[in-house]
Amino acid sequence: MYSNYQGYLSTELTNIQEAGLYKRERIIVNPQQARIKISSGQEVLNFCANNYLGLSNNSSLINAAKKALDERGFGMSSVRFICGTQDLHLELERKISEFFGTEDAILYAACFDANGGVFEPLLSEEDAIISDSLNHASIIDGVRLCKAQRYRYANADMDELENCLKVAQAQRFRLIVTDGVFSMDGNVAPLDKIYQLAEKYNAMIMVDESHSAGVVGETGRGTTELYNLRGKVEIITGTLGKAFGGAIGGFTTGKKEIIDMLRQRSRPYLFSNSIPPMVAAAGIEMFNMMSKTNELQDKLHSNTAYFLGKMKDAGFDIKPTRSAICAVMLYDARLSQEFAAKMLEEGIYVIGFYFPVVPKDQARIRVQISAGHEPEHIDKCVDAFIKVGKELGVIS
Ligand SMILES: *Cc1c(COP(=O)(O)O)cnc(C)c1O
């Protein structure tokens, strides 16, 4: 049997390679941070991590994790409801609710699981889920697991959302679902308008704050802070794997009864292991740091403004962004790959994205700014963009 199947897979894998879509991994041999060393020995500045607050290698988080490792052991060997809950897990859930101004929170192994386990326990075939077309893969998968009627609107298109809401009046309950920040453009969901439509058409709202938590809003509390809607959105999901330290872990936070029901019925919560105590302890430490100071958020915001200003002055075409994601538009797929390769030669690690990850003829380099970057790192990045941009005729 396997030899037939092996032949089939080999052909498929060759097709992926020939289409230029085969994903290869670059190997890093030091901690995740602004300056990384790759296995070739080259040291480069990293502009493609989700390490928005520069916390992936933060000494306070490492110390909190080490302490918990000594005091609370390595793993839980259980799901939460059997014998997998330590006080640390509950404390972290409280910290998450405090941060977002919500009523309660529930932890998952990852936000992929939070999104995978949020819809099916809450909604049924009598209900409607209305989803932005650019929502994350985990939301799409989660919606597939739920029997609710599905509606989809073009990215941030409020006319289409309104039409969906009109049709969905036929259903019992309606839930609008959106990413807070969309990962390829860096645009923020128009939550103010979504909220107005939700009020008008009697719908609930879920926001996935994975790319926005710690980043968007004056103090990094996410899109509900940006739009003055703290506590007004029914469901927020997010990750501990991006701005919040970058290790692992996800959460759903929001209305008390919703979180209660997820603890009873959400399958990735019920049937998957608890996060390790050291990860919970580092998460608590991270939220404690954030409740004391906005230093990192401020630095991220000033770094982003500094980068955008210099790049626009140099003549680059950058998508409007309100996050730490800056899409430098090149349009041509081949150019985006050549550009990224030349950037690496200049010591700057960025990734070029093209179809089907982004729409056809919308190829770009996605730059992710971090509070872990110093002004001289950003200067070096912009200088490399200008040098390569001139060489390749992108700017004059
Ligand atoms: C990264 C991301 C996820 C997945 O988070 P993990 O914790 O890594 O599983 C989910 N949703 C969005 C919008 C993301 O950007």
The ligand as an SDF file (V2000), in Angstrom:
LIG
                    3D

 15 15  0  0  0  0  0  0  0  0999 V2000
   -1.1120   33.6630   15.1480 C   0  0  0  0  0  0  0  0  0  0  0  0
   -2.5850   33.7050   15.1320 C   0  0  0  0  0  0  0  0  0  0  0  0
   -3.3450   32.6540   15.6740 C   0  0  0  0  0  0  0  0  0  0  0  0
   -2.7070   31.4040   16.2090 C   0  0  0  0  0  0  0  0  0  0  0  0
   -2.1170   31.6340   17.4450 O   0  0  0  0  0  0  0  0  0  0  0  0
   -1.2920   30.4420   18.1340 P   0  0  0  0  0  0  0  0  0  0  0  0
   -1.3690   30.7510   19.5860 O   0  0  0  0  0  0  0  0  0  0  0  0
    0.0730   30.4970   17.5500 O   0  0  0  0  0  0  0  0  0  0  0  0
   -2.0100   29.1790   17.7820 O   0  0  0  0  0  0  0  0  0  0  0  0
   -4.7210   32.7860   15.6870 C   0  0  0  0  0  0  0  0  0  0  0  0
   -5.3320   33.8650   15.1570 N   0  0  0  0  0  0  0  0  0  0  0  0
   -4.6400   34.8800   14.6070 C   0  0  0  0  0  0  0  0  0  0  0  0
   -5.3600   36.0650   14.0430 C   0  0  0  0  0  0  0  0  0  0  0  0
   -3.2490   34.8380   14.5700 C   0  0  0  0  0  0  0  0  0  0  0  0
   -2.5640   35.8120   14.0090 O   0  0  0  0  0  0  0  0  0  0  0  0
  1  2  1  0
  2  3  1  0
  2 14  2  0
  3  4  1  0
  3 10  2  0
  4  5  1  0
  5  6  1  0
  6  7  2  0
  6  8  1  0
  6  9  1  0
 10 11  1  0
 11 12  2  0
 12 13  1  0
 12 14  1  0
 14 15  1  0
M  END
$$$$
